[in-house]
Amino acid sequence: MNLLMVVAGAAVVLIAAYFIYGRVLSRLLELDPRRPTPAMEMRDDLDYVPIPSKFLLSQHFSAIAAAGPIVGPILAGLYFGWLPALMWILVGSIFIGGVHDMTALVASIRHRAMSIAEVVRDHMSRLSYVLFLIFIWIALIYIIVAFTDITASGFVGGPEELRVAKPQAIDLAVVDAAEVAESGGVTGGAIATSSLLYLVLPIVMGLLLRYTRLTLTWATIVFVPLVGVVIWIGQYMPLDVGLMVQHFRPELSLAEADFIAQKIWDVLLLGYCLIAAVVPVWLLLQPRGHLGGYFLYIALAVGAIGVMFGNFPIQYDAFKGWDAVGKGGETFFPFLFITIACGACSGFHSLIASGTTSKQLRFETDAKPIGYGAMLLEAMVATLALACVMILKPGDALVEQGPNQIYAGGLSQYLGVLGVAKGFAVAFGLMAFTTFVYDTLDVCTRLGRYVIQELTGLEHWAGRWLGTALTAGVPLVLLMRNSVDAAGNPVPVWRTFWFLFGASNQLLAALTLLGVTVWLWRTRRVMWVWFVTGVPTVVMYTMSTWALAELTLPRFIDATGRFTAPTDPVAWAGVVLIALAAVMLVEAIRAIASSPAPPGGMRPALA
């Protein structure tokens, strides 16, 4: 079977869903372009700023579509086969993820752009509000740990023939340009250099936009091509920390030195999170998000062109059987549904939708393209990432590599259709992956800081630094631990935390859908609520709690089958999440049971 048939078919399904089911949701939610939105009523040109939908869509899409829709589909495709992964991406995004995002956005604008946690407080209880905030913070910690370590893993290693140590100049390992271009490989040090240079670009761009007459249009024209320049430079000036470690400790093997180097990068990346969460948004986050958004569109275009004109055959297994398992023994049920999180449904999206996007929505009807449409567009990103697995042969060496390498390998083949040298193409893929992760890391750290400030009531500099230090410090402790499997073999930290992130993120989505269902039922009392948001709530709640239980409860049983109190904080965090979700469910049932019918069965305009 040809890859184009599957990818094009998925695109047609998603487009049809947008126009058909998206229209149904708009009618059920009674979206009215004449009803003033918070951005219009409360406009202050600081937080509340009405933005045309085409610009807000780009901003919202770049915020929600980070590395999640890349890593999850690749892992699920490898473990269970590409067909069930594709089916969950399509069904999940259309009937669960898109509904989740759109209803969370509408709930926020109907409550004066409050966060989804505040909507829960208004319709459930103060206890639910506090528990929801705690749940959000723990879920954000899991996200930061997983994405920090997977990014750090991309900054080390690479083809040994390209890693040339020079003791007299240990800061840089210079590689012959022709050798890089012809080899088709790229070192982790090259990606590290490109990534560091890439972070300089938005800072310069932000300063120029603020203190000169440079317009955003011209800044885009100048700085987007410069992203390609820093990718090119990185190949010739790789910052290979592993070689530096081996220089100072020659008794270590290169693999041992790379292990230490990855930990060093973990620390440096969390340092970036610490800074990015407290500096003004105009200096780093806004220009970096702008550049990242265009990079995301370019990567999508590259994938689409490659699939259309590459004539790639599908070679990987479509279905590996109901008894297929992942590297850690993850079973088809429930792990397929939490391995692919962001590509099908993501609780993280509700934080973006109700945190910033709702304050910029110009018309209620814009909730369809931005809330529902952006989720379907992310499903297309996930489909193209899954396609990178579909074109692999089962015995391909890339199968044993990380998702970042598989994604880069796929993009390099797509770019090869355009005649781009493989060395640059691989670097482009890895850099694209890293860029998407930056979007996740700094946004999650900032959101974590907001949660801590809300829980403690600390504002100004004290709350800012305490919230940021806790949100970046806890992941640091977790990343410095050595992760092993049941046999005692070392396991990358990101691989352990990816499933914990997926389970907690999907449970966050379930709790958001739960809160939205309570809001809709209390204000509308119509039966469609149970089918449109109620059924997705049950599906996500079941799969996520099931997965979380399988991930955490075995840690309380020792080798002899007896109960033990683990020292691993991950186990206790999992128990806390399950307990929080259980209490939230009880609070929701109480709220639904005690809710009076609204007058005439209708909801207030901003209820």
C-alpha positions, -999 to 999 in steps of 0.1 A, spaced: 0 0 0 12 35 -8 17 60 20 -2 88 1 -34 68 1 -35 65 39 -23 100 48 -46 116 22 -75 95 34 -69 107 70 -68 143 58 -102 139 40 -117 124 72 -104 153 93 -116 180 69 -151 164 67 -152 162 105 -145 199 108 -173 209 85 -199 183 97 -193 176 134 -178 210 140 -210 226 128 -230 203 150 -210 214 181 -214 250 171 -252 246 171 -253 226 203 -232 252 221 -253 280 205 -223 300 194 -235 335 185 -212 361 168 -234 389 182 -228 379 218 -198 399 232 -168 379 242 -146 388 272 -119 400 248 -144 426 235 -161 435 268 -130 436 290 -105 447 265 -74 462 281 -48 456 253 -27 438 278 -43 404 286 -77 409 269 -70 416 233 -94 406 205 -74 391 176 -86 380 141 -92 343 140 -65 336 114 -38 351 137 -52 336 169 -53 301 152 -16 303 145 -8 313 180 -31 287 196 -19 260 173 18 266 180 11 265 218 -8 232 218 11 213 190 45 207 205 64 174 206 34 154 220 18 146 186 52 134 174 65 112 202 32 95 211 22 83 176 57 71 169 59 50 201 24 37 196 30 28 160 62 10 169 46 -10 198 11 -18 185 12 -12 147 3 19 127 -34 10 120 -47 12 156 -26 42 162 -41 60 132 -76 49 142 -72 64 177 -58 96 163 -88 101 140 -116 89 163 -100 105 194 -94 139 178 -128 142 162 -151 129 190 -130 135 221 -100 158 217 -117 183 195 -148 183 218 -126 187 248 -107 217 234 -138 235 220 -160 231 250 -132 241 274 -128 273 253 -165 280 252 -168 273 289 -141 299 296 -155 326 274 -190 321 290 -173 327 324 -155 359 316 -124 341 303 -118 323 336 -96 292 337 -112 258 335 -103 253 372 -123 284 381 -152 271 360 -150 239 381 -151 260 413 -182 279 401 -202 247 393 -188 221 417 -170 233 449 -140 251 463 -125 217 472 -128 206 436 -110 238 425 -81 233 449 -78 196 440 -79 204 403 -51 229 406 -30 204 425 -37 178 398 -27 203 371 6 210 387 16 174 391 6 167 355 28 197 344 57 182 363 54 150 344 53 169 311 85 189 320 104 158 330 95 138 299 102 165 274 134 178 291 150 144 290 140 135 255 154 168 243 186 162 262 189 128 246 189 145 212 219 167 223 243 137 228 256 108 207 254 104 170 276 86 144 310 80 160 328 86 127 316 122 128 325 128 165 361 139 163 377 147 196 404 174 197 420 176 231 437 209 222 403 224 215 378 205 237 351 232 235 343 223 198 346 191 178 349 204 143 338 180 115 346 182 78 317 198 60 317 174 30 318 144 54 287 156 71 268 163 39 276 129 24 272 108 55 235 115 61 242 116 98 243 144 124 257 145 159 239 154 190 264 182 195 254 197 162 217 199 173 229 213 206 247 242 188 218 249 165 194 248 195 214 273 215 218 296 185 180 293 178 173 306 213 193 337 206 172 345 176 139 353 194 157 374 220 172 395 193 139 396 175 120 406 207 145 434 214 143 448 179 105 446 178 102 465 211 129 491 207 131 498 170 106 503 142 109 468 129 75 454 120 64 419 127 61 412 90 97 422 83 109 404 115 93 372 101 109 377 67 143 381 83 143 357 112 125 326 98 153 321 72 179 326 99 165 294 116 178 275 86 211 293 89 216 281 125 207 246 115 234 247 88 260 262 112 254 236 139 267 208 116 301 224 114 305 236 150 290 208 172 290 214 209 297 178 220 295 177 258 301 140 258 335 144 243 343 172 268 334 149 297 356 121 282 385 146 278 385 153 315 377 117 325 395 95 299 388 64 319 351 66 308 338 50 277 321 73 252 287 58 262 294 65 299 305 101 290 273 106 270 252 95 299 268 122 321 264 147 292 227 140 290 223 148 327 243 180 322 219 190 294 189 181 317 202 207 342 208 233 315 174 229 299 157 233 333 178 264 338 163 276 305 128 269 319 136 288 351 146 319 331 119 316 304 92 315 331 101 348 347 114 370 319 89 393 301 69 374 275 79 399 248 116 391 252 115 354 246 82 335 247 63 356 221 90 359 195 101 323 201 65 311 198 61 331 166 92 315 150 83 281 163 48 284 148 63 291 113 88 262 118 58 240 126 41 250 94 72 244 74 77 209 89 40 202 80 45 214 45 77 193 41 58 162 53 29 169 29 52 174 -1 72 143 7 42 121 11 26 135 -21 56 131 -44 78 106 -26 59 75 -37 67 58 -3 55 23 2 41 13 37 65 -13 51 59 -14 88 33 -37 105 -2 -25 104 -13 -44 135 9 -63 159 -19 -82 176 -40 -76 208 -12 -91 229 14 -66 216 34 -49 243 58 -19 245 94 -20 257 83 -17 293 56 -43 289 28 -18 282 -3 -36 269 -26 -26 241 -53 -17 265 -51 8 281 -17 21 269 -25 28 233 -49 55 245 -24 72 268 7 67 246 -9 89 220 -20 119 241 -17 152 223 -24 138 188 -59 125 198 -68 143 231 -48 163 256 -57 179 289 -29 203 285 -49 220 257 -76 231 282 -50 251 301 -41 270 269 -77 274 257 -89 287 290 -57 305 300 -48 327 271 -68 319 240 -102 327 256 -90 363 264 -83 369 227 -113 354 210 -130 381 190 -163 363 182 -179 332 198 -180 315 164 -142 317 162 -143 289 188 -149 264 160 -118 270 139 -96 277 169 -109 252 195 -120 224 172 -100 231 140 -66 234 158 -71 200 174 -78 184 140 -48 201 126 -27 186 154 -42 152 145 -27 158 110 7 165 126 3 132 145 -6 114 113 25 127 95 47 117 125 31 82 124 39 81 87 76 82 97 71 48 113 49 34 84 77 38 59 102 19 81 110 -18 75 105 -39 107 142 -46 110 153 -10 103 180 3 126 159 34 133 133 12 150 156 9 181 162 47 181 143 74 200 112 91 186 133 122 178 156 102 156 127 84 138 110 117 132 142 132 118 148 102 96 113 105 82 116 142 75 150 137 59 134 113 34 106 138 27 132 165 22 152 142 0 123 144 -25 132 181 -29 169 172 -34 180 185 1 213 169 13 206 142 39 229 156 65 210 190 66 177 172 63 183 151 94 195 182 113 163 200 101 141 171 115 159 170 149 159 208 151 122 209 143 115 184 171 136 204 196 118 236 186 84 220 193 97 209 227 108 244 237 72 255 232 61 229 257 88 234 283 86 271 288 48 273 286 44 244 312 69 260 336 51 293 334 17 276 339 32 257 369 43 290 384 7 304 380 -7 274 398 17 277 427 9 315 430 -29 307 429 -25 280 456 -3 301 479 -17 336 472 18 349 467 21 376 441 49 398 428 85 386 429 82 362 458 54 342 442 70 344 408 104 329 420 89 304 444 65 290 418 91 288 391 117 273 415 93 245 426 81 238 390 116 235 377 132 221 409 110 190 413 117 178 377 155 183 385 153 159 414 134 133 393 158 136 364 188 131 385 175 97 396 187 66 376 157 48 361 158 10 357 133 -16 345 122 -47 364 154 -65 354 176 -37 367 186 -25 333 189 13 328 159 30 311 159 66 297 140 88 322 119 102 294 106 67 285 95 61 321 78 94 324 63 94 289 36 70 300 31 87 333 28 120 314 3 104 290 -18 89 318 -19 121 339 -25 143 308 -54 121 297 -68 121 332 -66 159 332 -86 158 299 -111 135 316 -115 159 346 -118 189 322 -146 170 303 -161 162 337 -162 198 347 -176 209 313 -203 182 315 -213 195 350 -215 230 336 -235 221 306 -259 199 326 -265 225 353 -271 253 328 -289 234 300 -304 201 312 -305 186 277 -298 149 269 -271 156 242 -247 166 270 -243 130 281 -234 118 246 -213 147 234 -192 153 266 -204 126 290 -193 96 269 -158 111 261 -155 117 299 -161 81 307 -137 68 280 -109 91 291 -115 86 328 -115 48 324 -84 45 302 -63 70 321 -71 57 356 -65 21 344 -31 31 329 -21 51 360 -30 22 383 -9 -2 362 20 22 362 20 30 399 4 2 420 30 -25 410 57 -3 426 41 -11 460 47 -48 456 82 -63 461 97 -93 444 81 -117 469 46 -103 462 44 -85 495 33 -49 500 61 -24 504 64 13 508 85 25 478 110 53 481 102 62 445 83 95 445 67 86 412 47 58 428 33 82 455 25 109 429 5 83 409 -15 74 440 -22 111 447 -34 116 412 -58 87 414 -71 99 447 -76 134 434 -95 121 404 -117 99 426 -126 129 449 -133 151 418 -156 124 405 -175 123 438 -178 161 438 -191 161 402 -218 135 410 -229 156 440 -230 188 419 -251 171 392 -274 155 416 -281 188 435 -283 210 404 -316 228 399 -331 231 365 -324 266 350 -354 287 341 -369 276 308 -341 250 304 -317 277 291 -284 290 305 -275 326 312 -254 343 286 -221 340 306 -231 311 329 
